[in-house]
């Protein structure tokens, strides 16, 4: 039975440009459905979290955050213990940010600024220097591309059956040319549709899928070698390189953090 958690805010409107919150959530914790008048950026320091925003699922892997616009119903769930950070952004700044929820890869400068505020125990930046830092963080967020989903989907008649098959078998190493033969088209056509429909190449999409699907396996305590094989990698080192490229962390460090 999941533990229930309620995020409590003693404000009707934020008293500053940002409100920073740190939450340590126990294994199998589910937050109640809630909303607030400000925007929120939620990301994990260790572990991973799944979100529902207006009924749509979002996944926050390491190194990424979920953007939740103002006044949108949302909840979260984590299988393992997680340490998450919530960056609440005042209403006067949110019109500059996307009106739809999404996933954003956090810029190192943004992370460094947030870490500085948390390290000093700043919940509300209220000194002139901290308010300037808060504005810099918001500007950096504005300049960072946002994705509708970490692993995009498509209803395209040629792509949809391929993406669905790989969702069920992420370790399948069938090439794009081989998929093209199976769906009776050309590799060039599939490549173009990947760019148009997914916003990335086929290999990039499959890499993201494998990264996402490897996380619950690592959280379950499976070895890096086992997960690498399940995800279709010929060696653990190739899997580790992919994981580090997407998250800025190795699978071993992630698993150690998820279990702490």
BALOBA-1460 file (C-alpha; in Angstrom, 3 decimals):
// residues 260
<rec num="1" residu="x" x="0.000" y="0.000" z="0.000"/>
<rec num="2" residu="x" x="1.617" y="3.321" z="-1.031"/>
<rec num="3" residu="x" x="2.397" y="5.870" z="1.658"/>
<rec num="4" residu="x" x="0.415" y="9.081" z="1.264"/>
<rec num="5" residu="x" x="2.199" y="12.428" z="1.303"/>
<rec num="6" residu="x" x="0.784" y="15.919" z="1.168"/>
<rec num="7" residu="x" x="2.938" y="18.882" z="0.148"/>
<rec num="8" residu="x" x="2.058" y="21.802" z="2.402"/>
<rec num="9" residu="x" x="2.579" y="25.464" z="1.489"/>
<rec num="10" residu="x" x="1.574" y="28.215" z="3.949"/>
<rec num="11" residu="x" x="1.141" y="30.738" z="1.126"/>
<rec num="12" residu="x" x="-1.624" y="31.816" z="-1.212"/>
<rec num="13" residu="x" x="0.949" y="33.612" z="-3.344"/>
<rec num="14" residu="x" x="4.723" y="33.356" z="-3.229"/>
<rec num="15" residu="x" x="6.448" y="36.111" z="-1.213"/>
<rec num="16" residu="x" x="9.467" y="36.163" z="-3.553"/>
<rec num="17" residu="x" x="10.494" y="35.170" z="-7.088"/>
<rec num="18" residu="x" x="11.254" y="31.610" z="-5.949"/>
<rec num="19" residu="x" x="10.321" y="29.286" z="-3.115"/>
<rec num="20" residu="x" x="12.705" y="26.357" z="-2.672"/>
<rec num="21" residu="x" x="11.609" y="23.145" z="-0.979"/>
<rec num="22" residu="x" x="13.516" y="19.956" z="-0.213"/>
<rec num="23" residu="x" x="11.601" y="16.710" z="0.298"/>
<rec num="24" residu="x" x="12.888" y="13.294" z="1.371"/>
<rec num="25" residu="x" x="10.250" y="10.727" z="0.383"/>
<rec num="26" residu="x" x="10.161" y="7.169" z="1.702"/>
<rec num="27" residu="x" x="9.825" y="4.037" z="-0.429"/>
<rec num="28" residu="x" x="6.538" y="3.771" z="-2.360"/>
<rec num="29" residu="x" x="5.237" y="7.262" z="-1.583"/>
<rec num="30" residu="x" x="2.314" y="8.793" z="-3.442"/>
<rec num="31" residu="x" x="1.427" y="12.472" z="-3.188"/>
<rec num="32" residu="x" x="-2.176" y="13.605" z="-3.102"/>
<rec num="33" residu="x" x="-3.549" y="15.300" z="-6.199"/>
<rec num="34" residu="x" x="-3.088" y="19.035" z="-5.732"/>
<rec num="35" residu="x" x="-2.537" y="22.337" z="-7.541"/>
<rec num="36" residu="x" x="-1.132" y="25.791" z="-6.739"/>
<rec num="37" residu="x" x="-1.251" y="29.230" z="-8.385"/>
<rec num="38" residu="x" x="2.487" y="29.299" z="-9.144"/>
<rec num="39" residu="x" x="4.637" y="27.181" z="-11.467"/>
<rec num="40" residu="x" x="6.861" y="24.391" z="-10.224"/>
<rec num="41" residu="x" x="10.019" y="22.679" z="-11.391"/>
<rec num="42" residu="x" x="10.468" y="19.283" z="-9.732"/>
<rec num="43" residu="x" x="13.627" y="17.225" z="-9.931"/>
<rec num="44" residu="x" x="15.311" y="14.455" z="-7.995"/>
<rec num="45" residu="x" x="18.697" y="14.610" z="-6.313"/>
<rec num="46" residu="x" x="18.698" y="10.812" z="-6.123"/>
<rec num="47" residu="x" x="16.278" y="8.171" z="-7.363"/>
<rec num="48" residu="x" x="13.489" y="8.861" z="-9.854"/>
<rec num="49" residu="x" x="9.858" y="10.011" z="-9.742"/>
<rec num="50" residu="x" x="6.803" y="9.627" z="-11.929"/>
<rec num="51" residu="x" x="4.274" y="12.467" z="-12.173"/>
<rec num="52" residu="x" x="0.708" y="12.833" z="-13.371"/>
<rec num="53" residu="x" x="-0.064" y="16.354" z="-14.595"/>
<rec num="54" residu="x" x="-3.663" y="16.877" z="-15.678"/>
<rec num="55" residu="x" x="-3.869" y="13.113" z="-16.176"/>
<rec num="56" residu="x" x="-0.759" y="12.932" z="-18.383"/>
<rec num="57" residu="x" x="2.242" y="10.844" z="-17.235"/>
<rec num="58" residu="x" x="5.670" y="12.458" z="-16.923"/>
<rec num="59" residu="x" x="8.933" y="10.867" z="-15.875"/>
<rec num="60" residu="x" x="11.800" y="12.706" z="-14.184"/>
<rec num="61" residu="x" x="15.042" y="10.766" z="-14.663"/>
<rec num="62" residu="x" x="18.308" y="11.960" z="-13.107"/>
<rec num="63" residu="x" x="19.484" y="15.259" z="-14.559"/>
<rec num="64" residu="x" x="16.003" y="16.250" z="-15.767"/>
<rec num="65" residu="x" x="13.071" y="18.081" z="-14.210"/>
<rec num="66" residu="x" x="9.322" y="18.128" z="-14.745"/>
<rec num="67" residu="x" x="7.816" y="21.555" z="-15.410"/>
<rec num="68" residu="x" x="4.314" y="21.960" z="-13.946"/>
<rec num="69" residu="x" x="2.550" y="25.189" z="-14.995"/>
<rec num="70" residu="x" x="0.307" y="27.091" z="-12.556"/>
<rec num="71" residu="x" x="-3.131" y="25.755" z="-11.601"/>
<rec num="72" residu="x" x="-2.617" y="22.276" z="-13.036"/>
<rec num="73" residu="x" x="-3.672" y="19.240" z="-11.008"/>
<rec num="74" residu="x" x="-0.707" y="16.974" z="-10.367"/>
<rec num="75" residu="x" x="0.513" y="14.137" z="-8.198"/>
<rec num="76" residu="x" x="3.676" y="12.048" z="-7.941"/>
<rec num="77" residu="x" x="4.812" y="8.546" z="-7.071"/>
<rec num="78" residu="x" x="8.223" y="7.048" z="-6.304"/>
<rec num="79" residu="x" x="9.055" y="3.344" z="-6.015"/>
<rec num="80" residu="x" x="12.280" y="3.856" z="-4.083"/>
<rec num="81" residu="x" x="13.373" y="6.437" z="-1.545"/>
<rec num="82" residu="x" x="14.022" y="9.752" z="-3.275"/>
<rec num="83" residu="x" x="15.410" y="13.145" z="-2.395"/>
<rec num="84" residu="x" x="13.659" y="15.736" z="-4.516"/>
<rec num="85" residu="x" x="13.863" y="19.483" z="-4.927"/>
<rec num="86" residu="x" x="10.929" y="21.685" z="-5.776"/>
<rec num="87" residu="x" x="11.606" y="25.081" z="-7.333"/>
<rec num="88" residu="x" x="8.377" y="27.063" z="-7.124"/>
<rec num="89" residu="x" x="8.279" y="30.065" z="-9.460"/>
<rec num="90" residu="x" x="6.165" y="33.149" z="-8.721"/>
<rec num="91" residu="x" x="3.119" y="33.853" z="-10.869"/>
<rec num="92" residu="x" x="4.553" y="37.041" z="-12.374"/>
<rec num="93" residu="x" x="7.299" y="35.014" z="-14.096"/>
<rec num="94" residu="x" x="5.292" y="32.015" z="-15.273"/>
<rec num="95" residu="x" x="3.737" y="33.742" z="-18.345"/>
<rec num="96" residu="x" x="7.275" y="33.671" z="-19.789"/>
<rec num="97" residu="x" x="7.452" y="29.881" z="-19.382"/>
<rec num="98" residu="x" x="5.610" y="27.211" z="-21.408"/>
<rec num="99" residu="x" x="1.866" y="26.964" z="-20.786"/>
<rec num="100" residu="x" x="2.032" y="23.159" z="-21.097"/>
<rec num="101" residu="x" x="3.855" y="20.726" z="-18.789"/>
<rec num="102" residu="x" x="7.091" y="19.225" z="-20.035"/>
<rec num="103" residu="x" x="10.546" y="17.817" z="-19.355"/>
<rec num="104" residu="x" x="13.687" y="19.935" z="-19.216"/>
<rec num="105" residu="x" x="17.339" y="18.950" z="-18.942"/>
<rec num="106" residu="x" x="18.814" y="21.105" z="-16.214"/>
<rec num="107" residu="x" x="21.723" y="23.340" z="-17.218"/>
<rec num="108" residu="x" x="24.844" y="22.979" z="-15.008"/>
<rec num="109" residu="x" x="24.684" y="26.703" z="-14.154"/>
<rec num="110" residu="x" x="21.078" y="26.343" z="-13.048"/>
<rec num="111" residu="x" x="21.979" y="23.358" z="-10.861"/>
<rec num="112" residu="x" x="24.946" y="25.234" z="-9.369"/>
<rec num="113" residu="x" x="22.782" y="28.241" z="-8.467"/>
<rec num="114" residu="x" x="20.098" y="26.071" z="-6.898"/>
<rec num="115" residu="x" x="22.725" y="24.094" z="-4.972"/>
<rec num="116" residu="x" x="24.131" y="27.363" z="-3.594"/>
<rec num="117" residu="x" x="20.710" y="28.445" z="-2.321"/>
<rec num="118" residu="x" x="19.968" y="25.065" z="-0.760"/>
<rec num="119" residu="x" x="23.435" y="24.842" z="0.809"/>
<rec num="120" residu="x" x="22.826" y="28.172" z="2.547"/>
<rec num="121" residu="x" x="19.367" y="27.133" z="3.674"/>
<rec num="122" residu="x" x="17.623" y="29.776" z="1.580"/>
<rec num="123" residu="x" x="13.943" y="28.941" z="1.134"/>
<rec num="124" residu="x" x="12.877" y="32.368" z="-0.157"/>
<rec num="125" residu="x" x="15.552" y="34.509" z="-1.863"/>
<rec num="126" residu="x" x="14.940" y="37.848" z="-0.120"/>
<rec num="127" residu="x" x="18.297" y="39.640" z="-0.072"/>
<rec num="128" residu="x" x="19.188" y="41.785" z="-3.112"/>
<rec num="129" residu="x" x="21.965" y="39.359" z="-4.096"/>
<rec num="130" residu="x" x="19.752" y="36.285" z="-3.777"/>
<rec num="131" residu="x" x="16.915" y="37.921" z="-5.686"/>
<rec num="132" residu="x" x="19.376" y="38.662" z="-8.516"/>
<rec num="133" residu="x" x="20.494" y="35.026" z="-8.421"/>
<rec num="134" residu="x" x="16.862" y="33.918" z="-8.565"/>
<rec num="135" residu="x" x="16.298" y="36.039" z="-11.664"/>
<rec num="136" residu="x" x="19.414" y="34.549" z="-13.288"/>
<rec num="137" residu="x" x="18.057" y="31.057" z="-12.597"/>
<rec num="138" residu="x" x="14.722" y="31.958" z="-14.176"/>
<rec num="139" residu="x" x="16.494" y="33.426" z="-17.219"/>
<rec num="140" residu="x" x="18.581" y="30.244" z="-17.562"/>
<rec num="141" residu="x" x="15.411" y="28.162" z="-17.407"/>
<rec num="142" residu="x" x="13.804" y="30.317" z="-20.100"/>
<rec num="143" residu="x" x="16.765" y="29.670" z="-22.376"/>
<rec num="144" residu="x" x="16.635" y="25.879" z="-21.901"/>
<rec num="145" residu="x" x="14.659" y="23.825" z="-24.462"/>
<rec num="146" residu="x" x="11.707" y="21.897" z="-23.080"/>
<rec num="147" residu="x" x="10.365" y="18.561" z="-24.295"/>
<rec num="148" residu="x" x="6.750" y="17.462" z="-24.217"/>
<rec num="149" residu="x" x="7.921" y="14.004" z="-23.079"/>
<rec num="150" residu="x" x="11.266" y="12.422" z="-22.287"/>
<rec num="151" residu="x" x="10.518" y="9.596" z="-24.742"/>
<rec num="152" residu="x" x="8.268" y="11.103" z="-27.455"/>
<rec num="153" residu="x" x="5.494" y="9.049" z="-29.052"/>
<rec num="154" residu="x" x="3.848" y="9.150" z="-32.458"/>
<rec num="155" residu="x" x="0.634" y="7.935" z="-34.067"/>
<rec num="156" residu="x" x="2.282" y="7.871" z="-37.490"/>
<rec num="157" residu="x" x="1.179" y="4.713" z="-39.304"/>
<rec num="158" residu="x" x="4.778" y="3.696" z="-40.087"/>
<rec num="159" residu="x" x="6.437" y="4.691" z="-36.816"/>
<rec num="160" residu="x" x="3.764" y="3.677" z="-34.312"/>
<rec num="161" residu="x" x="4.153" y="-0.118" z="-34.675"/>
<rec num="162" residu="x" x="7.949" y="0.205" z="-34.429"/>
<rec num="163" residu="x" x="7.842" y="2.354" z="-31.308"/>
<rec num="164" residu="x" x="5.285" y="0.068" z="-29.710"/>
<rec num="165" residu="x" x="7.408" y="-3.016" z="-30.407"/>
<rec num="166" residu="x" x="10.475" y="-1.385" z="-28.879"/>
<rec num="167" residu="x" x="8.526" y="-0.289" z="-25.796"/>
<rec num="168" residu="x" x="7.946" y="-3.989" z="-25.135"/>
<rec num="169" residu="x" x="11.442" y="-5.110" z="-26.182"/>
<rec num="170" residu="x" x="13.898" y="-2.216" z="-25.637"/>
<rec num="171" residu="x" x="16.864" y="-4.537" z="-26.116"/>
<rec num="172" residu="x" x="15.866" y="-5.274" z="-29.729"/>
<rec num="173" residu="x" x="18.783" y="-4.201" z="-31.943"/>
<rec num="174" residu="x" x="16.886" y="-4.329" z="-35.239"/>
<rec num="175" residu="x" x="18.296" y="-1.578" z="-37.454"/>
<rec num="176" residu="x" x="16.230" y="1.188" z="-39.008"/>
<rec num="177" residu="x" x="16.857" y="-0.341" z="-42.442"/>
<rec num="178" residu="x" x="15.485" y="-3.684" z="-41.216"/>
<rec num="179" residu="x" x="12.440" y="-1.983" z="-39.699"/>
<rec num="180" residu="x" x="11.867" y="-0.213" z="-43.009"/>
<rec num="181" residu="x" x="11.680" y="-3.566" z="-44.782"/>
<rec num="182" residu="x" x="9.193" y="-4.862" z="-42.211"/>
<rec num="183" residu="x" x="6.813" y="-1.915" z="-42.607"/>
<rec num="184" residu="x" x="7.306" y="-1.767" z="-46.398"/>
<rec num="185" residu="x" x="8.996" y="1.607" z="-46.736"/>
<rec num="186" residu="x" x="12.516" y="3.009" z="-47.050"/>
<rec num="187" residu="x" x="15.075" y="3.783" z="-44.381"/>
<rec num="188" residu="x" x="15.192" y="7.378" z="-45.629"/>
<rec num="189" residu="x" x="11.419" y="7.749" z="-45.156"/>
<rec num="190" residu="x" x="11.562" y="6.364" z="-41.613"/>
<rec num="191" residu="x" x="14.514" y="8.584" z="-40.766"/>
<rec num="192" residu="x" x="12.633" y="11.669" z="-41.973"/>
<rec num="193" residu="x" x="9.517" y="10.727" z="-40.019"/>
<rec num="194" residu="x" x="11.558" y="10.238" z="-36.855"/>
<rec num="195" residu="x" x="12.871" y="13.778" z="-37.198"/>
<rec num="196" residu="x" x="9.431" y="15.205" z="-38.010"/>
<rec num="197" residu="x" x="7.383" y="13.219" z="-35.491"/>
<rec num="198" residu="x" x="9.833" y="12.674" z="-32.618"/>
<rec num="199" residu="x" x="12.196" y="15.618" z="-32.974"/>
<rec num="200" residu="x" x="15.230" y="13.322" z="-32.926"/>
<rec num="201" residu="x" x="16.861" y="10.473" z="-34.788"/>
<rec num="202" residu="x" x="15.826" y="6.843" z="-34.386"/>
<rec num="203" residu="x" x="19.040" y="6.006" z="-32.517"/>
<rec num="204" residu="x" x="18.526" y="8.940" z="-30.134"/>
<rec num="205" residu="x" x="14.943" y="7.865" z="-29.454"/>
<rec num="206" residu="x" x="15.961" y="4.267" z="-28.756"/>
<rec num="207" residu="x" x="18.744" y="5.489" z="-26.466"/>
<rec num="208" residu="x" x="16.253" y="7.536" z="-24.436"/>
<rec num="209" residu="x" x="13.870" y="4.581" z="-24.250"/>
<rec num="210" residu="x" x="16.622" y="2.291" z="-22.981"/>
<rec num="211" residu="x" x="17.758" y="4.867" z="-20.450"/>
<rec num="212" residu="x" x="14.215" y="5.280" z="-19.118"/>
<rec num="213" residu="x" x="13.499" y="1.558" z="-18.969"/>
<rec num="214" residu="x" x="16.833" y="0.786" z="-17.308"/>
<rec num="215" residu="x" x="16.040" y="2.930" z="-14.270"/>
<rec num="216" residu="x" x="13.409" y="0.688" z="-12.614"/>
<rec num="217" residu="x" x="15.703" y="-2.299" z="-13.192"/>
<rec num="218" residu="x" x="18.573" y="-0.519" z="-11.436"/>
<rec num="219" residu="x" x="16.208" y="0.503" z="-8.631"/>
<rec num="220" residu="x" x="15.318" y="-3.178" z="-8.201"/>
<rec num="221" residu="x" x="18.989" y="-3.909" z="-7.527"/>
<rec num="222" residu="x" x="19.883" y="-5.690" z="-10.764"/>
<rec num="223" residu="x" x="23.526" y="-5.537" z="-11.725"/>
<rec num="224" residu="x" x="24.768" y="-3.057" z="-14.318"/>
<rec num="225" residu="x" x="25.875" y="-5.986" z="-16.496"/>
<rec num="226" residu="x" x="22.394" y="-7.556" z="-16.386"/>
<rec num="227" residu="x" x="20.657" y="-4.286" z="-17.201"/>
<rec num="228" residu="x" x="23.102" y="-3.579" z="-20.040"/>
<rec num="229" residu="x" x="22.311" y="-6.955" z="-21.585"/>
<rec num="230" residu="x" x="18.546" y="-6.447" z="-21.160"/>
<rec num="231" residu="x" x="18.838" y="-3.090" z="-22.936"/>
<rec num="232" residu="x" x="20.640" y="-4.634" z="-25.904"/>
<rec num="233" residu="x" x="24.190" y="-3.468" z="-25.203"/>
<rec num="234" residu="x" x="27.081" y="-5.735" z="-26.114"/>
<rec num="235" residu="x" x="29.091" y="-4.489" z="-23.134"/>
<rec num="236" residu="x" x="28.459" y="-2.844" z="-19.787"/>
<rec num="237" residu="x" x="30.862" y="-0.039" z="-20.730"/>
<rec num="238" residu="x" x="28.688" y="0.997" z="-23.695"/>
<rec num="239" residu="x" x="25.614" y="1.100" z="-21.447"/>
<rec num="240" residu="x" x="27.494" y="3.090" z="-18.784"/>
<rec num="241" residu="x" x="28.619" y="5.626" z="-21.403"/>
<rec num="242" residu="x" x="25.025" y="6.099" z="-22.605"/>
<rec num="243" residu="x" x="23.669" y="6.449" z="-19.072"/>
<rec num="244" residu="x" x="26.346" y="8.993" z="-18.143"/>
<rec num="245" residu="x" x="25.745" y="10.997" z="-21.314"/>
<rec num="246" residu="x" x="22.024" y="11.362" z="-20.594"/>
<rec num="247" residu="x" x="22.110" y="11.796" z="-16.825"/>
<rec num="248" residu="x" x="25.593" y="13.008" z="-15.891"/>
<rec num="249" residu="x" x="25.893" y="10.010" z="-13.542"/>
<rec num="250" residu="x" x="26.914" y="6.375" z="-13.831"/>
<rec num="251" residu="x" x="24.361" y="3.570" z="-13.318"/>
<rec num="252" residu="x" x="26.216" y="2.438" z="-10.194"/>
<rec num="253" residu="x" x="26.095" y="5.901" z="-8.610"/>
<rec num="254" residu="x" x="22.431" y="6.197" z="-9.516"/>
<rec num="255" residu="x" x="21.613" y="2.820" z="-7.938"/>
<rec num="256" residu="x" x="23.564" y="3.666" z="-4.791"/>
<rec num="257" residu="x" x="21.716" y="6.982" z="-4.521"/>
<rec num="258" residu="x" x="18.321" y="5.385" z="-5.160"/>
<rec num="259" residu="x" x="18.834" y="3.021" z="-2.280"/>
<rec num="260" residu="x" x="20.212" y="5.357" z="0.315"/>
